Amino acid sequence: MLKPSNDSVLVSSNEPSSTSSSVSERMSSPNSSVDNSSIVYTNTTCEIQDQFLSLVLPASYSVIFIIGLLSNTVALCVFFFSKKTNSSISVYMKNLAIADFLLVLCLPCRIYYHNRHGPYLLCKTVGVFFYINMYASILFLSLISMDRYLKIIKPVWVYKIQKVEWSQRTTRAMWIILVCGMLPFFFENKGTQPCDDVCFHFHKKSLVGGIINLIVVGFFYFLSLIFLGFYGKIAMKLKKMFLGNAPQKAKSRKTSAIIKTFLVPVIFTLCFMPYHVVRVPYVLSQMNIIQELNSKQTLHILNELVLCLSALNSCLDPIIYFFLSCTFRKTILCAIQGFHLFHNANSRVSKIDHFKNKNTIYHMYLTFYCYVTRGK
């Protein structure tokens, strides 16, 4: 029996390495037909993996995008076309709707480039834009809470901040501060690791970038303490107002007052508190202060989940508008009522004269237009 020569053994043993090197040459070649933007990074390139997030996050962001885009488009139409949104809280809610609308516009890019190599400048811009609008939502919810606090605790006094002109100045100042505060993140140096080209993934942070992130988290906790003080005093005031055996009408007003008052802190806490609790250890792991790989992996998964929860705020804020804005509430109820009228009119079209049917639809349009433009 013939034995294979040593040369043949060497050739066969080197085949895998030559094959892998040829594959890497083809992928790195500028004339390669492989599209880098379509590469999904696997365990061989990134030490931190998305695991089940690769399926959960795109699906979740898609649902948030659809609901958030529709609900905030309706909110913006109501706030911009209504003639009775000329109060301080309406100014804050209008800017909150703008922030939520802009935030959901970032989601298609996060969905498409999730765990993919993408244009560095595009991913950086979308990431910064996302956080600008997320913290804009936090600030405008804080201003809505302050407005509620002043109107309930000190109803006789009218402060400058409660006037429309000053409310508009405050919101403009908030936008300028947010944009200027996020500018340093544009100038962060790009990493040299293979996974640094993956959009919206775990990236290492410099000392300066990490400190800025921790300062922002500390500011959020400061706002949370103010929230706690506001709503603690509001709760005490409501308790004094509804003490004793009140009649049924008073109990109904109490329920309505409680919903209107505590809806904002519930949504604020649900959406933003988990993110900022996870954010501190996550930033420490990005700064390599937390070095254990399993800890980094766990923190990455938690950070992505709670970030998705914070984006959910864009779908929940319209609930606040429904309870705090009479114009928004009446417009939505009018639209629902008009839909039922339109459906009933179409179902009876064979039994009704054509002229009457057209007149019914026209009447519905006028009713809806009246609610939007006059808030009545």
N, C-alpha and C positions, 0 to 999 in steps of 0.2 A: 504493500500500500504506500502510495506517495504521501509524503508529509509536506505541508505548505512551507514555503520558504519564509525566512525572516522578513524578506522585503514585502511579501504579500501580507504578512501579519501587520507590519507597520502601516501599510497603506490602508488596510481595513480599519485599524484602530484610529487612524487619523481622519477617517471620513466624516464622523459627526462634527468634529471641530471645524473642518473645512466647510462643511455644509452650513453650520451656524455662522461662520465668519462671512460666507457669501451672502447669507440672509441679511446680516447686519450691514454689509456693504450696500446691498440693494436698498435697504431702508434709509441709509444715510446718504445715498447718492441723490444729487439734485434732480437727476432725470428719472428718478424712480417713479413708477406708476402708483405707488402706495400713497394714499392721502393721509398725512399726519393728523389732520383734524378729525379723522374717523377712528383713530386708534383709541381703544379703551384700555387703560393701563391695568395690569394684573399684578399678582403677587410677586412677579419677577422684577418689577420696576419700583414699586412703592412699599416701604415698610409698614405704612399705615393704610389699611384697607377699608373700603366702604361696606363690604359684606352685603347684608340685606338692604342697606340704604340705596343701593343701585336700582332697586325696584320701588322702594317705598317713597323716596324723595321725589322723583319725577312724577309719580302718580299723585302724590299729595299736593305738590306745587301746581299741577295741572288743574285740580279741583279748586284750589284757592284762587288761581288766576281767573277761571271762568266766573265763579261767584263774585269775587272781588271786583272784577272789571264791570260786570252788569250792575251790581248794587251801587258802586261808587259813581258810575256814569249817571244813574238815576239821581243820586244825591247831588252831584254837581249841577245837573239840569235844574233841580228844584232850587238850590241855593243861588244860582246865577240868574235865573229868570224870574224868581219870585220878587215881588216888591215889598214884602214884609219881613225880610231877613236883615233888618237894620239894627240889631242889638249886638252887644259885645259877644254873647255866647254864640250867636249866628256867625259872627266873623271867625271865631275859633273853630266852629264846626265846619265852615267852608274850607278853611286851610287844612283841617284834619282830613277832609275828603280829598283835597288835592294831594296831600302826602300819601294817602292810601292808594289813590289812583296811580300815582307815579311809581309807587313800590310794586304794584302788581305788573306794571309794564316791564320790570326787571326780570320777572319770573320766566318768560319764555327762553331768555338767554341762559338762565340757571338750569332750566330743564334740558336744553339742547347740549350744553357744554358740561353737564354733570359728569365728573370723572373722565373728562376728555382733555386732550391737548387743544388749546385754543389760542387765539391772538392775545398776547400778554396785555397790551394796552386796553383791548376791549374788556377782558375779564376784570382788569383792575378798575376800569371806569364803572362797569356795572356793579361790582362789589361795593365801591365807595358810594355810588348813587343809592344802592339798596339801604346802606346804613344811614345815609343822610335822611331818607324818608322815614326809616324806622324810628330814629330819635326825634324827628319832627313830630311824629305821632305821639311819642311820649311827652314832649313839651306841650303840645296843644291839648292833650288830655289833662295835663297839670293845670293849664290855664282855665279849662272848663271847670275843673274842680275848685279852683280859687274863685271863679265867678259864682259858682253855686254856694260856696262858703260865705262870701260877702253878702249875697242876697238873702240867705237864711239866718245867719248869725247877726248881721248888722243891716237889716232891711231899710232903716231910716237914712243911713249914710249912703251917699253916692260918690265913689272914688273916681279919680281920673281914669284908672285902668278899666272902669266899667263903661266908659263912654266909647262910642263907635270909633271916633277918630284916634283915640289912644290905643284902642284894641288893634286897629289896623297898623299903627306904628309898631306896636309890640310884636305882631306877627312878622312884619318885614324884618325887624331886628333879629328875630329868632332864625329866620331863613339865612340871613347874612352870617350870623354866628356859626350856624351848622356848616355852611359851605366853607367858610374860612377854617373852621376847626378840623375839617376832613382833608384839607389840602395837603398836610404833611404826609398822608398815606399814599399820595400819588408819587412821592419821591423816595419811597422805600426801594432799596436795591433788590434786584431780582436774584434769587438764589441760584446756586450752581448744581443742586441735586437733580436727579432725573425727574423726580416728582414735582419739582417747582414749576414745571410747565403745565401741570394739570390745573384746570380752573376750579375754583371754589373747593379746594382741598386743604388738608393740613399742611401749613407752611411754617417754617421757622421764622421767628421774629427777632429783630435786633433789640438791644437794651432800651433804646429810645422809643421804638414802636411799642414794646411791651409796657413801658411805663405809661405812655399815653393811653393805651387801652385800659389799664388799671385805674387811671384817673377818671376816665369816662364811667367805669363801673362804680367808682366811689361817688360820682355825681348822681348816678341813678339811685343809689341807696339814700343819698341826701334828699332827693325828691320823694322817695318812698316815706321817709320820716315826716316830711311836710304833709304828704297824703294822709298819713296816720293821724297827725294833729288836726287837719281839717275835718276829717270824717268822724273823729272822736267827739269833737265839739258839736258837729251836726247831729250825731246820734243822741247826745245829751239834750240838745234843744228839742228834737222830735219827741223824745221821751216825756219832757215836761209838757209839751203841747197836747199830747194825747193820753194823759194820765186819767184814771178813773173809768167809770162805766159810761163810755161815750155811745151815742146812738149809732145806728147802722151806717148812716151817711158819713159820719165822722170816721168810722172804722174804714170805710171805703177810701176816704181821702188819705188816711194814714197809710194804707197799703200802697196807694199811688205814689205818695211822697217817698216811701221807703224804696220803691222800685226805681224812681227817678234819681234818688240820691245815691244809692249804693250800686247801681248798675255800672257806673264808671270805674270805681275802685275794683270791682269784681273782674271786669274785663282787663283792666290794667295789670292786676296781680296775676291773673291766669296766663296772660300772653307774655309778659315781660319779666316777671320775677324768676321763673325757672331758667331763662336764658342767662340772666346776670348772676345767678347762683353758680351755674356751671362755668361761666366765663372766667372767673378768677383762676381756678386750677388749670383750665384749658390754656390760658395765656402763659401761665408758668411752665406748662409743658412745651409750648412753642418757644419759650426762652431757654429751654433745656434745663430749667431748674428741677423739674420733674423729669427724670431720665429713663425710668423703667418703660420698656416698650409696651407691655400690657396695659399700663396706666394710660399711656398716650393713646392707645387704640380705643380704650373705653371712653376716654374724654372726647375723642373725635366723634364717636357715634352719638354720645349724649349731646354734644354741641350742635351737631347737624339736626337732631330731632327737636331740640328746644328752639333752634333758629327757625325751623319750619312752624313751630307753634307761635312764635312771635309774628310771622307773616300772616298767620290766621287772624290777627287783629284787624287786618284790612276787610275781612268779611264780617266781623262782629261790630265794628264801629257804626254801621248803618242802624243797628238796633238802638244805639244811643240816640241817634238822630230821631228815630221813631218816637221815643219817649220824651225827649227834651225839646223837640221842635214841633210845634203845633202845625206849621205849614207843611213840613215833610210828612207828618202823620196823616193829615187830611188829604194830601196828594196821593199817597199810597192807597188809602182807603177808597178814594174816589176812583183810582185806576182799577182796583179790584172790583168795585161795584160796576164800573163801566164795562169791564170784561164780561161780567155775568149778564148785563143787559144786552151786550152785543151778541153773546152766545144764544140768549133766549130769542132775540130778534131774528137771528139766522135760522133757528130751529122752526120758527113760525112763518118763514118767508113765503111759503106756498099758500098761507091762509091770510096773508096781509096784503093790502094794496101796495104796489111798488113805491108809490109816492110817500105813503106813511112810513114805510121801512127806511127810506132815505132820510126822512125827517127825524126818525128816532136816532139814527146814527149821528146825524148832525147835532142833535140835542146833546148827545153824550159827549161829542167833541167840545162843544161850548162849555159844558159843565166842567170837564177836565181842565180846559184852558183857564177857566175862572179860578179854580182852586190853585193852579200853579202860579198865575200872575198876581192874584190878589190875596191868596192865603185865607180865603173865606170858605 
